[in-house]
Amino acid sequence: MSTMTRKMMAAMALLLAAAASAAARTVPGADDNYDYFFLEAMVQREMERRDAAFDLLRHCVRLRPDAPEAYFYLAQYYLGMNDKEKALECFGRAAELSPDNAYYLETLAQAYVTGNKPKDAIAVLERLAAAHTGRIDVLQMLVQLYQSQNDYDNTLSTLERLERLEGKNERLSYAKSQILTQKGDRKAAIAEMKALADQYPYDLNYRGMYGDALLMNGREDDALRIYRDILAAEPDNNRAQMSMRAYYKQKKDTLMADSMTMSLLLNRNTEDNARIYVMRQEIAESESAGGDSTKILRLFDAMMASQDVGADVAVLYATYMSLKQMPQQGIERVLDKVLAMEPDNAAARLQLVAYAWQRDDLPRVVGLCKAARQYNPDEMAFYYYEGMAHYRQDDADSALDAFQNGISVIGDGSDPDIVSDFYAAMGDLLFEKGRKAEAYAAYDSCLQWKDDNLGCLNNYAYYLSLDGDSLDKAERMSHATVKAEPENATYLDTYAWILFMQKRYAEARVYIDQAVKNDADSSAVILEHAGDIHAMAGDAEEAVRLWRQAAAKDPANKLLARKIRLGKYVEK
């Protein structure tokens, strides 16, 4: 059975169910064609013909103003048209006409929430909760909405309704205690958590939560006694350590707070997400106090000396060191530890590659990128850096291999800049190896991904000009580079040379003079081109002067020596 056939059968099942619901109603004077038009609207909807479905549904509500399903579907089209008021009106009408339809009520409530009408959403959800008393999800939504309105009493009563369904538990007790604290009823807030702790007397975490409620509500000494009792029974209880740390910070006892911070960070029972939470607090406090990194580094170093921390902590350490502009060598040591713990951490590996590239450590770049083929085979940046590192070491074959492997992982979501640079580099390598047709194909692929890749446009145009082929195409590409960067000596030289090849000598002279002016290194190639162009433009004296400057930089150039001796341009 074809996919289209299956879709049509599913659509027809939906339509027939809706039609049966509609047929169960009769309205004096109603048009008997309602069922036909509604079914046709659903067919058009399934075929994604939105305008036709919208018009048919509007006709349906005119035929039968008591048809909830027509209003419900019509509302969705109004939403798509960003007519939120009209959509709400239709959703409301559907729910009014079919008050027992839970889906209509839920959709209406969600529409009210999206439309920033929480009181209307609450009214609808209360109707739904009354009709479906076991709907925990509806009560949870009500809790959130009452909280958003700072309606403490209704929030508490709804939490109690949830508690009757779920039984007393940590989540609900904690939520109730929090609301009671916000309400200012400290005694009740404490009693709520005490009741939970008493119900589970052997669960030290619940005792700790009771202590937190005491601390939050002003009974600090009582809270401290509970925390000490927990740690006496279980010295590595990291939850109690966290609470003790909060207690000492609240009391501004820096020495004891720092001691608890260290104990917590080195506790093997502390998870990395908790360590990161604590360290972010410490970093924020340190920065607020002036940014002295001594304490923060001491904490990180202590954790890194432990065997219990994971890669995420090390990443945060490296990030902090970068923030504080610490020596690159130290950051690299930490990033190396990240890779030792988590070899597939692409971000850490890329940062190490970037550092190695900056200091021109090309073998290190190659090593890191080759390892990435095992751990991050789909990350194109590694292939790019590996290829460029080989290229700069004059290993064209290895460079080409890296680029070709990288291209094999190109997909629709690939970064156009990286893909374009891949093809551009491949084109350069292929041309150097004498594989001209493949090089031009690579350049074409580069420009398909990024039509303004200036490096590719320049090289492609220059190589075409050397062959004397497709000079018009070459001129257009080269002109685009000069327009984009009018002071780039390389681009100006290429454009001038293409004009020279087209025998447009006067124009060529204008651009080659600009190239010489902007060429900080006074390269032999640009100076020789300048001499050639001036010679063909009729200025032999200036041509010889430029050729002599070029020869001083390239004394082995026999053709250049011949031009100087003859005082004219010769091609070979």
C-alpha positions in Angstrom: 0.0 0.0 0.0 1.5 3.4 -1.0 2.2 6.1 1.5 -0.4 8.4 -0.1 -3.0 5.6 0.2 -2.3 5.1 3.9 -2.5 8.9 4.5 -5.8 9.1 2.7 -7.2 6.2 4.7 -6.1 7.8 8.0 -7.6 11.1 7.0 -10.9 9.4 6.0 -11.1 7.7 9.4 -10.7 11.0 11.2 -13.2 12.7 8.9 -15.8 9.9 9.4 -15.5 10.1 13.2 -16.0 13.9 13.1 -18.9 13.5 10.7 -20.6 11.0 13.0 -20.3 13.5 15.9 -21.7 16.2 13.7 -24.6 14.0 12.5 -25.7 13.3 16.0 -26.9 17.0 16.3 -29.8 18.5 14.5 -30.7 22.2 14.4 -34.0 23.3 13.1 -33.4 24.9 9.7 -29.8 23.7 9.5 -28.4 23.0 6.0 -28.1 19.2 5.5 -25.0 19.9 3.5 -23.0 20.6 6.6 -21.6 17.1 6.8 -20.5 17.3 3.1 -18.7 20.6 3.6 -17.1 19.6 6.9 -15.7 16.4 5.3 -14.4 18.4 2.3 -12.8 20.9 4.7 -10.9 18.0 6.4 -9.8 16.6 3.1 -8.4 20.0 2.1 -6.8 20.3 5.5 -5.1 16.9 5.1 -3.8 18.0 1.7 -2.5 21.2 3.3 -4.7 23.4 1.1 -5.1 25.9 3.9 -7.1 28.6 2.1 -9.6 26.2 0.9 -10.0 24.4 4.3 -10.3 27.8 6.0 -13.1 29.0 3.7 -15.0 25.7 4.0 -14.8 25.8 7.8 -16.2 29.3 7.9 -19.0 28.1 5.7 -19.6 25.2 8.1 -20.1 27.5 11.1 -22.5 29.5 9.1 -24.5 26.4 8.3 -24.4 25.0 11.9 -23.5 27.5 14.6 -23.6 24.7 17.2 -20.8 22.5 15.6 -17.9 22.5 18.0 -15.5 20.6 15.7 -15.8 23.3 13.0 -15.0 26.1 15.5 -12.1 24.0 16.9 -10.4 23.5 13.5 -11.2 27.1 12.4 -9.4 28.4 15.5 -6.2 26.7 14.4 -6.2 28.6 11.1 -6.8 31.9 12.9 -3.7 31.1 15.0 -1.7 30.6 11.8 -2.9 34.0 10.6 -1.8 35.5 14.0 -5.3 36.5 14.8 -5.1 35.4 18.4 -8.4 37.0 19.6 -10.4 35.3 16.9 -8.6 32.0 17.6 -9.5 32.4 21.3 -13.1 33.1 20.4 -13.3 30.0 18.3 -11.6 27.7 20.9 -13.9 29.1 23.5 -17.0 28.5 21.4 -15.9 24.9 20.8 -15.4 24.3 24.5 -18.7 25.9 25.3 -20.6 23.7 22.8 -18.8 20.5 24.0 -18.1 21.1 27.7 -17.2 17.5 28.3 -14.5 17.4 25.7 -11.2 17.5 27.7 -9.1 18.1 24.6 -11.0 21.3 23.7 -10.7 22.5 27.3 -6.9 21.8 27.4 -6.4 23.6 24.1 -8.4 26.6 25.2 -6.4 26.8 28.5 -3.2 26.7 26.6 -4.4 29.4 24.3 -5.2 31.6 27.2 -1.7 31.0 28.7 0.0 31.8 25.4 -2.2 34.9 25.1 -1.1 36.0 28.6 -4.5 35.6 30.1 -3.7 33.4 33.2 -7.0 34.1 35.1 -9.0 32.8 32.1 -6.7 29.8 31.8 -7.2 29.0 35.5 -11.0 29.1 35.2 -10.9 26.6 32.3 -8.4 24.3 34.1 -10.5 24.3 37.2 -13.5 23.2 35.1 -11.3 20.4 33.7 -9.9 19.4 37.1 -13.5 19.2 38.5 -14.6 16.9 35.7 -11.4 14.8 35.8 -10.3 14.6 39.4 -7.4 12.3 38.7 -5.6 14.6 36.2 -2.3 15.3 38.0 -1.0 17.2 34.9 -3.9 19.7 35.1 -3.3 20.3 38.8 0.4 20.9 38.1 -0.5 23.5 35.5 -2.8 25.2 38.0 0.0 25.3 40.6 2.2 27.1 38.1 -0.5 29.6 37.2 -1.5 30.3 40.8 2.2 30.9 41.6 2.6 33.3 38.7 -0.3 35.3 40.2 1.2 35.2 43.7 -2.0 33.5 44.8 -0.5 31.6 47.8 -3.8 30.3 49.2 -4.9 28.6 46.0 -1.4 27.4 45.3 -1.3 25.7 48.6 -4.8 24.2 48.2 -3.9 22.9 44.8 -0.7 21.3 46.2 -2.8 19.6 48.8 -5.1 18.2 46.1 -2.0 16.8 44.4 -0.8 15.4 47.7 -4.1 13.5 48.1 -3.5 11.9 44.7 0.3 11.2 45.0 0.8 10.9 48.7 3.2 13.0 50.8 6.6 13.3 49.0 9.7 15.5 48.9 8.7 17.5 45.9 5.3 18.6 47.2 6.3 19.1 50.8 9.2 21.3 49.6 6.9 23.3 47.3 4.4 23.8 50.1 7.1 24.9 52.5 8.4 27.4 50.0 5.0 28.9 49.4 4.3 29.1 53.2 7.7 30.9 53.6 6.8 33.4 50.8 3.4 33.9 52.5 5.1 34.7 55.7 3.8 31.7 57.7 7.2 30.6 59.0 5.8 28.2 61.6 3.7 26.3 59.1 6.6 26.3 56.6 8.8 24.6 59.2 6.0 22.2 60.3 5.5 21.0 56.7 9.1 19.9 56.4 9.2 18.5 59.9 6.2 16.3 59.1 8.1 14.9 56.0 11.2 14.2 58.1 9.2 12.6 60.8 7.4 10.4 58.3 10.8 9.1 57.0 13.0 9.3 60.1 15.8 7.2 58.7 16.2 9.4 55.5 18.9 11.9 56.4 18.2 14.0 53.3 14.7 14.7 54.6 16.3 15.7 57.9 18.5 18.1 55.9 15.5 19.6 54.1 13.9 20.2 57.6 17.1 21.9 58.6 17.0 24.1 55.5 13.4 25.1 56.3 14.6 26.1 59.8 17.5 28.1 58.4 15.3 29.8 55.8 12.8 30.8 58.5 15.2 32.3 61.0 15.9 29.4 63.4 19.6 29.2 62.6 20.8 27.5 65.7 18.2 24.7 65.4 19.2 24.2 61.7 22.9 24.0 62.6 22.2 21.3 65.2 20.4 19.2 62.6 23.2 19.6 60.1 25.8 18.5 62.7 23.7 15.5 63.7 23.6 14.5 60.0 27.3 14.8 59.5 28.0 13.0 62.8 26.0 10.0 61.4 27.2 10.4 57.8 30.4 12.5 57.5 30.3 12.5 53.7 26.6 13.6 53.4 27.2 16.2 50.7 23.7 17.6 51.1 24.3 18.5 54.7 27.7 20.0 53.7 25.9 22.2 51.1 23.5 23.3 53.8 26.3 24.0 56.3 28.1 26.0 53.7 25.0 28.1 53.1 24.6 28.5 56.9 28.2 29.8 57.3 27.8 32.1 54.3 24.6 33.5 55.8 26.5 34.1 59.1 29.4 35.7 57.1 31.8 33.2 58.7 34.3 33.2 55.8 36.7 30.7 57.4 34.1 28.0 58.1 32.3 28.6 54.8 35.6 28.1 52.9 36.3 25.0 54.9 32.8 23.6 54.0 33.3 24.6 50.3 36.5 22.6 50.1 35.0 19.6 51.9 32.0 19.7 49.5 34.2 19.9 46.4 36.4 17.1 47.4 33.6 14.8 48.7 33.5 11.8 46.4 29.7 11.7 46.8 29.3 15.2 45.3 28.3 15.1 41.7 30.0 17.3 39.1 26.9 19.4 38.5 26.9 20.3 42.2 30.6 21.1 42.1 30.0 23.3 39.1 27.2 25.1 40.8 29.4 25.8 43.8 32.3 27.0 41.7 30.1 29.3 39.7 28.9 30.8 43.0 32.5 31.2 44.2 33.6 32.8 40.9 30.7 35.2 41.0 31.6 36.2 44.6 35.2 36.6 43.7 34.5 38.8 40.7 32.2 41.0 42.8 35.0 41.4 45.4 37.6 42.5 42.9 38.4 39.4 40.9 41.3 37.9 42.9 41.8 34.5 41.3 44.0 33.0 44.0 41.2 31.3 46.0 39.4 30.1 42.9 42.6 28.5 41.4 43.3 26.8 44.7 39.8 25.2 44.7 40.2 24.1 41.1 43.7 22.7 41.7 42.5 20.8 44.7 39.7 19.2 42.7 42.0 18.4 39.7 44.3 16.6 42.1 41.4 14.4 43.1 40.4 11.4 41.0 36.7 12.0 41.5 36.0 15.0 39.2 34.9 14.7 35.6 35.6 16.6 32.4 32.9 19.3 33.0 34.8 20.6 36.0 38.0 20.7 34.0 36.2 22.6 31.2 35.0 25.2 33.7 38.6 25.5 35.0 40.0 26.1 31.5 37.2 28.6 30.8 38.0 30.5 34.0 41.7 30.6 33.2 40.8 32.0 29.8 38.6 34.6 31.4 41.4 35.7 33.6 43.8 35.7 30.7 46.2 33.3 32.3 49.2 31.8 30.4 48.2 29.6 27.5 50.5 26.8 28.6 48.5 26.3 31.8 45.2 26.3 30.0 46.5 23.7 27.6 47.5 21.4 30.5 43.9 21.6 31.8 42.4 20.9 28.3 44.7 17.9 27.9 43.2 16.5 31.1 39.8 17.1 29.6 40.7 15.0 26.6 42.2 12.3 28.8 38.9 12.1 30.6 36.6 12.7 27.6 38.4 12.1 24.3 35.3 13.0 22.3 35.1 16.5 23.8 35.2 18.4 20.5 35.3 21.9 22.0 38.4 21.2 24.1 40.1 19.6 21.2 39.3 22.5 18.9 40.7 24.9 21.5 43.9 22.9 21.7 44.1 22.9 17.9 43.7 26.7 17.8 46.4 27.2 20.4 48.8 24.9 18.4 48.0 26.7 15.2 48.7 30.1 16.8 52.2 29.1 17.8 52.8 27.4 14.5 53.1 23.9 16.0 51.9 22.1 12.9 52.8 18.5 14.0 50.7 19.1 17.1 47.8 20.3 14.9 48.1 17.2 12.8 48.2 14.8 15.8 45.1 16.4 17.4 43.2 16.4 14.2 44.1 12.8 13.2 42.9 11.6 16.7 39.6 13.5 16.1 38.8 11.1 13.2 38.1 8.4 15.8 36.3 10.6 18.3 34.7 13.3 16.3 34.5 11.9 12.7 31.7 14.4 11.7 33.4 17.6 12.8 34.7 19.2 9.6 36.9 21.8 11.3 39.4 19.0 12.2 39.8 17.9 8.6 40.3 21.5 7.6 43.0 22.3 10.1 44.8 19.0 9.4 44.8 19.7 5.7 46.1 23.2 6.1 48.8 22.0 8.5 50.0 19.4 6.0 49.8 22.1 3.2 52.0 24.4 5.2 54.5 21.6 5.7 54.6 21.1 1.9 52.9 17.7 2.2 50.4 18.1 -0.6 49.3 14.5 -0.8 48.5 14.3 3.0 46.8 17.7 2.8 44.6 16.5 -0.2 43.8 13.3 1.7 42.6 15.3 4.7 40.4 17.6 2.6 38.9 14.8 0.7 38.0 12.9 3.9 36.5 16.1 5.3 34.3 16.6 2.2 32.9 13.1 2.7 31.1 14.3 5.8 29.5 17.4 4.2 25.7 17.6 4.8 22.9 20.0 4.5 23.7 21.4 8.0 27.4 22.0 7.3 28.8 25.4 7.8 29.0 27.0 4.3 32.2 29.0 5.2 34.1 25.8 6.2 32.8 23.8 3.2 33.7 26.6 0.8 37.2 26.9 2.2 37.6 23.1 1.9 36.9 23.2 -1.8 39.1 26.3 -2.3 42.1 24.6 -0.6 41.5 21.5 -2.6 41.4 23.5 -5.8 44.8 25.1 -5.0 46.3 21.7 -4.2 44.9 20.1 -7.3 46.2 22.9 -9.6 49.6 22.6 -8.0 49.6 18.9 -8.8 48.7 19.6 -12.5 45.1 18.3 -12.2 43.6 21.4 -13.7 40.1 20.1 -14.6 39.7 18.7 -11.0 40.9 22.0 -9.6 38.4 24.0 -11.6 35.6 21.7 -10.5 36.7 22.2 -6.9 36.6 25.9 -7.3 33.1 25.7 -8.8 31.9 23.7 -5.8 33.5 26.3 -3.5 31.6 29.1 -5.1 28.3 27.1 -5.0 28.6 27.1 -1.2 29.8 30.7 -0.9 29.8 32.8 -4.0 31.9 35.6 -2.4 34.9 33.5 -1.3 37.4 36.1 -2.3 40.5 33.8 -2.1 38.9 31.3 -4.4 37.7 33.9 -6.8 41.2 35.4 -7.0 43.0 32.1 -7.5 40.5 30.7 -9.9 40.6 33.9 -12.0 44.4 34.0 -12.0 44.8 30.4 -13.1 42.3 30.9 -15.9 44.3 33.9 -17.0 47.5 31.9 -17.1 45.9 29.6 -19.6 44.4 32.5 -21.6 41.1 30.7 -21.3 37.7 32.1 -20.3 39.2 35.6 -19.8 35.8 37.2 -19.5 34.8 34.8 -16.7 38.2 35.4 -15.1 37.7 39.2 -15.4 34.3 39.1 -13.7 35.6 37.0 -10.8 38.7 39.1 -10.3 36.7 42.4 -10.5 34.5 41.1 -7.6 37.6 40.7 -5.4 38.9 44.2 -6.2 35.5 45.7 -5.5 35.4 44.0 -2.1 39.0 44.8 -1.1 40.2 47.7 -3.3 43.6 48.0 -1.5 44.5 44.3 -1.6 47.7 44.1 -3.6 47.3 40.5 -4.6 43.7 41.0 -5.9 44.8 44.2 -7.7 47.7 42.4 -9.3 45.5 39.6 -10.5 42.9 41.9 -12.0 45.6 44.0 -13.7 47.1 40.9 -15.2 43.8 39.7 -16.6 43.2 43.1 -18.2 46.8 42.8 -19.6 45.8 39.4 -21.1 42.8 41.0 -22.6 45.1 43.7 -24.2 43.5 46.4 -22.1 46.9 47.9 -21.3 45.8 51.4 -20.1 43.3 50.0 -17.7 45.8 47.4 -16.5 48.4 50.1 -15.7 46.0 51.9 -13.4 45.4 48.7 -11.3 49.0 47.5 -11.3 50.2 50.9 -10.1 47.7 50.5 -7.2 49.0 47.0 -6.6 52.6 48.2 -6.3 51.6 51.1 -4.1 49.7 48.7 -1.7 52.3 45.9 -1.8 54.1 46.3 1.5 56.6 43.5 0.6 57.3 44.7 -2.9 57.1 41.2 -4.2 59.0 40.2 -7.3 56.0 38.8 -9.1 54.0 42.1 -8.7 57.0 44.2 -9.8 57.6 42.0 -12.8 53.9 42.2 -13.8 54.1 46.0 -13.4 57.1 46.1 -15.7 55.3 44.0 -18.3 52.2 46.1 -18.2 54.1 49.4 -18.5 56.1 48.0 -21.4 53.0 47.1 -23.4 51.4 50.5 -22.4 54.3 52.2 -24.1 56.4 53.2 -21.1 59.6 51.2 -21.7 61.8 53.3 -19.3 59.4 52.7 -16.3 59.1 49.1 -17.3 62.9 48.6 -17.1 63.0 50.3 -13.7 60.3 48.0 -12.4 62.0 44.9 -13.9 65.3 45.9 -12.2 63.5 46.1 -8.8 62.0 42.7 -9.4 65.4 41.2 -10.5 67.0 42.4 -7.2 64.5 40.2 -5.4 64.6 37.3 -7.9 68.1 37.2 -9.4 67.7 33.7 -10.8 64.9 34.7 -13.1 66.4 34.4 -16.6 63.3 35.7 -18.4 63.4 38.8 -16.3 67.1 39.3 -17.1 66.2 39.0 -20.8 63.5 41.6 -20.6 65.9 44.0 -19.0 68.6 43.3 -21.6 66.2 43.8 -24.5 64.3 46.7 -22.9 61.0 45.2 -24.0 58.4 42.7 -22.9 59.0 39.1 -24.1 56.6 36.2 -23.3 59.3 33.5 -23.2 
